[in-house]
């Protein structure tokens, strides 16, 4: 039940972003992602690029490089 609520909230958030014409920025996502320390060390740029492209496809929100 909690997972369903979390998924609905996530979908609504993305719908609001898309409706507002928000663009996923590689720079902003990079700041958030690079602030996490993983057990495997730092996240590589190639992985970050693929993650952004994947998220952009799933959410339907375009992204720009830069």
MDAnalysis code that builds the backbone (N, CA, C; Angstrom):
import MDAnalysis as mda
import numpy as np

u = mda.Universe.empty(198, n_residues=66, atom_resindex=np.repeat(np.arange(66), 3), trajectory=True)
u.add_TopologyAttr("name", ["N", "CA", "C"] * 66)
u.add_TopologyAttr("resid", np.arange(1, 67))
u.add_TopologyAttr("resname", ["UNK", "UNK", "UNK", "UNK", "UNK", "UNK", "UNK", "UNK", "UNK", "UNK", "UNK", "UNK", "UNK", "UNK", "UNK", "UNK", "UNK", "UNK", "UNK", "UNK", "UNK", "UNK", "UNK", "UNK", "UNK", "UNK", "UNK", "UNK", "UNK", "UNK", "UNK", "UNK", "UNK", "UNK", "UNK", "UNK", "UNK", "UNK", "UNK", "UNK", "UNK", "UNK", "UNK", "UNK", "UNK", "UNK", "UNK", "UNK", "UNK", "UNK", "UNK", "UNK", "UNK", "UNK", "UNK", "UNK", "UNK", "UNK", "UNK", "UNK", "UNK", "UNK", "UNK", "UNK", "UNK", "UNK"])
u.atoms.positions = np.array([
    [0.824, -1.191, 0.000],
    [0.000, 0.000, 0.000],
    [0.875, 1.264, 0.000],
    [1.918, 1.241, 0.801],
    [2.835, 2.377, 0.860],
    [3.583, 2.537, -0.463],
    [3.972, 1.412, -1.069],
    [4.664, 1.455, -2.357],
    [3.758, 2.030, -3.439],
    [2.493, 1.664, -3.426],
    [1.534, 2.200, -4.389],
    [1.405, 3.706, -4.230],
    [1.306, 4.173, -3.012],
    [1.217, 5.604, -2.745],
    [2.478, 6.324, -3.224],
    [3.638, 5.731, -2.976],
    [4.901, 6.332, -3.417],
    [4.951, 6.419, -4.937],
    [4.520, 5.374, -5.617],
    [4.519, 5.380, -7.084],
    [3.558, 6.430, -7.634],
    [2.387, 6.544, -7.028],
    [1.416, 7.549, -7.474],
    [1.968, 8.961, -7.281],
    [2.608, 9.194, -6.154],
    [3.200, 10.502, -5.873],
    [4.290, 10.818, -6.881],
    [5.128, 9.837, -7.179],
    [6.211, 10.005, -8.148],
    [5.644, 10.339, -9.532],
    [4.610, 9.615, -9.945],
    [3.996, 9.857, -11.250],
    [3.364, 11.246, -11.323],
    [2.707, 11.675, -10.252],
    [2.111, 13.014, -10.222],
    [3.184, 14.086, -10.319],
    [4.282, 13.893, -9.612],
    [5.387, 14.853, -9.644],
    [5.922, 14.990, -11.069],
    [6.117, 13.868, -11.748],
    [6.608, 13.918, -13.124],
    [5.590, 14.552, -14.060],
    [4.315, 14.299, -13.832],
    [3.273, 14.903, -14.664],
    [3.282, 16.421, -14.507],
    [3.469, 16.892, -13.274],
    [3.538, 18.341, -13.034],
    [4.747, 18.946, -13.734],
    [5.886, 18.265, -13.651],
    [7.096, 18.759, -14.312],
    [6.890, 18.838, -15.822],
    [6.298, 17.790, -16.384],
    [6.070, 17.750, -17.827],
    [5.090, 18.844, -18.237],
    [4.020, 19.025, -17.463],
    [3.020, 20.055, -17.760],
    [3.621, 21.450, -17.674],
    [4.584, 21.627, -16.788],
    [5.230, 22.934, -16.621],
    [6.316, 23.167, -17.661],
    [6.580, 22.159, -18.495],
    [7.604, 22.302, -19.521],
    [9.013, 22.222, -18.968],
    [9.151, 21.623, -17.793],
    [10.467, 21.519, -17.175],
    [11.346, 20.559, -17.963],
    [12.603, 20.893, -18.070],
    [13.567, 20.062, -18.773],
    [14.527, 19.464, -17.751],
    [14.829, 18.190, -17.923],
    [15.792, 17.540, -17.049],
    [17.171, 18.078, -17.407],
    [17.856, 18.624, -16.462],
    [19.180, 19.193, -16.695],
    [20.257, 18.234, -16.208],
    [21.182, 17.904, -17.092],
    [22.270, 17.005, -16.719],
    [23.076, 17.601, -15.575],
    [23.239, 18.912, -15.581],
    [24.026, 19.580, -14.543],
    [23.370, 19.409, -13.167],
    [22.062, 19.636, -13.078],
    [21.364, 19.520, -11.794],
    [21.328, 18.083, -11.291],
    [21.069, 17.146, -12.191],
    [21.050, 15.750, -11.768],
    [22.433, 15.305, -11.323],
    [23.444, 15.780, -12.019],
    [24.812, 15.392, -11.667],
    [25.146, 15.828, -10.248],
    [24.736, 17.019, -9.869],
    [25.006, 17.503, -8.513],
    [24.383, 16.572, -7.475],
    [23.151, 16.152, -7.729],
    [22.471, 15.270, -6.787],
    [23.128, 13.893, -6.743],
    [23.428, 13.371, -7.919],
    [23.995, 12.024, -7.987],
    [25.403, 11.988, -7.410],
    [26.206, 12.988, -7.735],
    [27.586, 13.002, -7.234],
    [27.661, 13.246, -5.732],
    [26.598, 13.702, -5.115],
    [26.619, 13.921, -3.667],
    [26.431, 12.611, -2.893],
    [26.055, 11.544, -3.594],
    [25.874, 10.236, -2.956],
    [27.189, 9.464, -2.972],
    [27.524, 8.873, -1.851],
    [28.701, 8.007, -1.802],
    [28.209, 6.569, -1.879],
    [28.641, 5.862, -2.900],
    [28.211, 4.479, -3.086],
    [29.281, 3.527, -2.569],
    [28.914, 2.280, -2.330],
    [29.912, 1.294, -1.906],
    [30.972, 1.042, -2.978],
    [30.643, 1.408, -4.229],
    [31.549, 1.148, -5.346],
    [32.382, 2.364, -5.720],
    [32.273, 3.425, -4.985],
    [33.037, 4.636, -5.291],
    [32.178, 5.652, -6.027],
    [32.836, 6.476, -6.812],
    [32.134, 7.539, -7.525],
    [31.463, 7.021, -8.793],
    [30.409, 7.699, -9.183],
    [29.685, 7.337, -10.394],
    [30.406, 7.936, -11.594],
    [30.590, 7.136, -12.626],
    [31.298, 7.587, -13.822],
    [30.368, 8.374, -14.737],
    [30.954, 9.259, -15.535],
    [30.185, 10.129, -16.422],
    [29.331, 9.320, -17.402],
    [29.868, 8.232, -17.942],
    [29.137, 7.407, -18.899],
    [27.869, 6.834, -18.265],
    [27.975, 6.356, -17.028],
    [26.814, 5.821, -16.324],
    [25.775, 6.913, -16.098],
    [26.247, 8.084, -15.721],
    [25.351, 9.213, -15.479],
    [24.573, 9.570, -16.742],
    [25.256, 9.623, -17.876],
    [24.609, 9.958, -19.147],
    [23.513, 8.945, -19.477],
    [23.825, 7.661, -19.317],
    [22.836, 6.619, -19.614],
    [21.645, 6.689, -18.657],
    [21.914, 6.989, -17.387],
    [20.836, 7.103, -16.401],
    [19.907, 8.265, -16.742],
    [20.472, 9.373, -17.177],
    [19.664, 10.539, -17.544],
    [18.809, 10.231, -18.768],
    [19.403, 9.598, -19.768],
    [18.646, 9.237, -20.969],
    [17.502, 8.287, -20.617],
    [17.774, 7.321, -19.755],
    [16.760, 6.350, -19.346],
    [15.620, 7.038, -18.591],
    [15.961, 7.897, -17.632],
    [14.947, 8.618, -16.865],
    [14.115, 9.514, -17.778],
    [14.777, 10.153, -18.728],
    [14.082, 11.028, -19.665],
    [13.063, 10.239, -20.489],
    [13.460, 9.058, -20.945],
    [12.545, 8.204, -21.710],
    [11.355, 7.768, -20.860],
    [11.624, 7.323, -19.641],
    [10.550, 6.843, -18.763],
    [9.554, 7.940, -18.411],
    [10.070, 9.117, -18.127],
    [9.212, 10.199, -17.658],
    [8.570, 10.986, -18.790],
    [9.147, 10.878, -19.996],
    [8.624, 11.657, -21.116],
    [9.050, 13.113, -21.070],
    [10.010, 13.427, -20.207],
    [10.509, 14.794, -20.090],
    [11.818, 14.882, -20.867],
    [11.921, 15.805, -21.820],
    [13.169, 15.914, -22.581],
    [14.310, 16.393, -21.693],
    [15.518, 16.090, -22.095],
    [16.665, 16.585, -21.339],
    [17.623, 17.280, -22.288],
    [18.431, 18.133, -21.719],
    [19.434, 18.826, -22.520],
    [20.804, 18.587, -21.904],
    [21.795, 18.476, -22.757],
    [23.165, 18.280, -22.299],
    [23.759, 19.644, -22.029],
    [24.455, 19.766, -20.888],
    [25.125, 21.028, -20.635],
    [24.893, 21.606, -19.334],
])
